Amino acid sequence: MNALAATNRNFKLASRILGLDAKLEKSLLIPFREIKVECTIPKDDGTLVSYVGFRVQHDNSRGPMKGGVRYHPEVDPDEVNALAQLMTWKTAVANIPYGGAKGGIGCDPSDLSPSELERLTRVFTQRIHDLIGIHTDVPAPDMGTNAQTMAWILDEYSKFHGHSPAVVTGKPIDLGGSLGRDAATGRGVLFATEALLKEYGKSISGQRFVIQGFGNVGSWASQLISDMGGKIVAVSDITGAIRNKDGIDIPSLLRHAQETRGVKGFSGADAIDPSSIFAEDCDVLIPAALGGAINRDNAVDIKAKFIVEAANHPTDPEADEILKKKGVVILPDIYANSGGVTVSYFEWVQNIQGFMWDENRVNSELKTYMTRGLKDVKEMCQTHNCDLRMGAFTLGLNRVARATLLRGWEA
Ligand SMILES: NC(=O)c1ccc[n+]([C@@H]2O[C@H](COP(=O)([O-])OP(=O)(O)OC[C@H]3O[C@@H](n4cnc5c(N)ncnc54)[C@H](O)[C@@H]3O)[C@@H](O)[C@H]2O)c1
């Protein structure tokens, strides 16, 4: 089942639990607007190359649409569509005044030089600048993009609309980025995991963690969990997988990964088969790489008692069923990785106010939002006698449905 089919399935299940009217259900599901643009740039050697860029704006009933821009060879319209929809439910679960969007360019950023990436980002921005904006749609970084990408979008957008720092979030601090934004998704994963473990009388300290993905989210989550006394026993990324049952020294691994661009070859751990990463013995498994990583083939081997979905849509529905039967508790993506969009919201608020918060304020507000988020999700689980995924989906859908009805959707 692809990402869109899986997201639609969860949406339908939640809609049934809430007893939503069929017409309202259809209106909530169909994206507000889908944009597909051609981006042609000269490569450094002068040859022309074309890429396809997408932006799916899913829903704006609760506020401006919000979502990442992803540069990846496998970006396809269906996946962008699913991710845009997930952002709508995610911003509603986090209770921040946004809707959902997602975009991307089908390209391999590692094949492009910095100047080629800059040209591609500027051309993409030229194609969509009329359709994004501070009160319309606010892009942010995602896989394969970063603060520099946002700085180029801000600069290109500002040529058309005047200086507009709030048009993107995840910017460099010098251009109005928020302190704490870089670590926010990983820190949110820490706060979410902490809140979940507390429900079971446990804490981060003493638990064993396996983490797939050592990019922005995976590396920050690893660092913060290890700072809190959690033991990271295995890590994988695109270059390979490593294991150390006594706990990996994360600061050393971070240095190694920065120097060699991956976890492969780290001397403080043993190399293992990356395809068996989910079968590693641990208490908490954190998928922080690609969607669909946990499927029916590898779900049976999972030994973790808890899965915290740091990536978007890492567990496919068949795997979900298998894990449910095994009694594994899954903290769903639309809640667990909402720390990034929550601090993006803080960044947007600071830009609009023209006032910068210190990092302690950002982190402590984030903790408040993440802790309250799990409480709200659990309340829906109790009301509707459902698991955490359905608790989060019903919470998000209910908030968006209420906003849609209040605004009057029958034009
Ligand atoms: N960055 C954010 O703020 C944010 C917010 C919410 C959700 N997410 C989601 O979290 C996930 C990771 O995002 P990121 O920003 O860390 O991306 P990133 O590009 O910084 O890192 C991705 C990591 O995944 C690894 N990876 C890629 N393919 C892999 C494979 N086949 N096997 C193992 N590892 C693989 C890469 O090597 C890298 O370590 C994505 O699903 C993204 O949508 C990110």
The ligand as an SDF file (V2000), in Angstrom:
LIG
                    3D

 44 48  0  0  0  0  0  0  0  0999 V2000
   13.5150   17.6480    9.5220 N   0  0  0  0  0  0  0  0  0  0  0  0
   12.3590   17.8410   10.1020 C   0  0  0  0  0  0  0  0  0  0  0  0
   12.1340   18.8550   10.7830 O   0  0  0  0  0  0  0  0  0  0  0  0
   11.2610   16.7930   10.0050 C   0  0  0  0  0  0  0  0  0  0  0  0
   10.0290   17.0590   10.5980 C   0  0  0  0  0  0  0  0  0  0  0  0
    9.0440   16.0780   10.5950 C   0  0  0  0  0  0  0  0  0  0  0  0
    9.2780   14.8840    9.9600 C   0  0  0  0  0  0  0  0  0  0  0  0
   10.4740   14.6540    9.3470 N   0  0  0  0  0  0  0  0  0  0  0  0
   10.6530   13.3510    8.7170 C   0  0  0  0  0  0  0  0  0  0  0  0
   11.7320   12.6730    9.3240 O   0  0  0  0  0  0  0  0  0  0  0  0
   12.4050   11.8720    8.3580 C   0  0  0  0  0  0  0  0  0  0  0  0
   13.8730   12.2560    8.3380 C   0  0  0  0  0  0  0  0  0  0  0  0
   13.9970   13.6450    8.0170 O   0  0  0  0  0  0  0  0  0  0  0  0
   15.4010   14.4160    8.1550 P   0  0  0  0  0  0  0  0  0  0  0  0
   15.0650   15.8530    8.1170 O   0  0  0  0  0  0  0  0  0  0  0  0
   16.1730   13.8510    9.2760 O   0  0  0  0  0  0  0  0  0  0  0  0
   16.0860   14.0240    6.7820 O   0  0  0  0  0  0  0  0  0  0  0  0
   17.6670   14.0010    6.4530 P   0  0  0  0  0  0  0  0  0  0  0  0
   17.7540   14.0690    4.9610 O   0  0  0  0  0  0  0  0  0  0  0  0
   18.4180   14.9810    7.2680 O   0  0  0  0  0  0  0  0  0  0  0  0
   18.1020   12.5430    6.9470 O   0  0  0  0  0  0  0  0  0  0  0  0
   17.5730   11.3650    6.4240 C   0  0  0  0  0  0  0  0  0  0  0  0
   18.3740   10.2080    7.0000 C   0  0  0  0  0  0  0  0  0  0  0  0
   17.7970    8.9930    6.5330 O   0  0  0  0  0  0  0  0  0  0  0  0
   18.8530    8.1750    6.0300 C   0  0  0  0  0  0  0  0  0  0  0  0
   18.3290    7.2560    5.0180 N   0  0  0  0  0  0  0  0  0  0  0  0
   17.8670    7.5300    3.7780 C   0  0  0  0  0  0  0  0  0  0  0  0
   17.5200    6.4010    3.1460 N   0  0  0  0  0  0  0  0  0  0  0  0
   17.7590    5.4030    4.0210 C   0  0  0  0  0  0  0  0  0  0  0  0
   17.6150    3.9970    3.9590 C   0  0  0  0  0  0  0  0  0  0  0  0
   17.1530    3.3990    2.8590 N   0  0  0  0  0  0  0  0  0  0  0  0
   17.9560    3.2670    5.0510 N   0  0  0  0  0  0  0  0  0  0  0  0
   18.4350    3.8540    6.1850 C   0  0  0  0  0  0  0  0  0  0  0  0
   18.5980    5.1830    6.2850 N   0  0  0  0  0  0  0  0  0  0  0  0
   18.2640    5.9350    5.2170 C   0  0  0  0  0  0  0  0  0  0  0  0
   19.8760    9.1360    5.4850 C   0  0  0  0  0  0  0  0  0  0  0  0
   21.1530    8.5530    5.3410 O   0  0  0  0  0  0  0  0  0  0  0  0
   19.8360   10.1930    6.5780 C   0  0  0  0  0  0  0  0  0  0  0  0
   20.6440    9.7940    7.6590 O   0  0  0  0  0  0  0  0  0  0  0  0
   11.6370   12.0750    7.0690 C   0  0  0  0  0  0  0  0  0  0  0  0
   10.6490   11.0830    6.9600 O   0  0  0  0  0  0  0  0  0  0  0  0
   10.9980   13.4250    7.2490 C   0  0  0  0  0  0  0  0  0  0  0  0
    9.8510   13.5810    6.4530 O   0  0  0  0  0  0  0  0  0  0  0  0
   11.4660   15.5860    9.3480 C   0  0  0  0  0  0  0  0  0  0  0  0
  1  2  1  0
  2  3  2  0
  2  4  1  0
  4  5  1  0
  4 44  2  0
  5  6  2  0
  6  7  1  0
  7  8  2  0
  8  9  1  0
  8 44  1  0
  9 10  1  0
  9 42  1  0
 10 11  1  0
 11 12  1  0
 11 40  1  0
 12 13  1  0
 13 14  1  0
 14 15  2  0
 14 16  1  0
 14 17  1  0
 17 18  1  0
 18 19  2  0
 18 20  1  0
 18 21  1  0
 21 22  1  0
 22 23  1  0
 23 24  1  0
 23 38  1  0
 24 25  1  0
 25 26  1  0
 25 36  1  0
 26 27  1  0
 26 35  1  0
 27 28  2  0
 28 29  1  0
 29 30  1  0
 29 35  2  0
 30 31  1  0
 30 32  2  0
 32 33  1  0
 33 34  2  0
 34 35  1  0
 36 37  1  0
 36 38  1  0
 38 39  1  0
 40 41  1  0
 40 42  1  0
 42 43  1  0
M  CHG  2   8   1  16  -1
M  END
$$$$
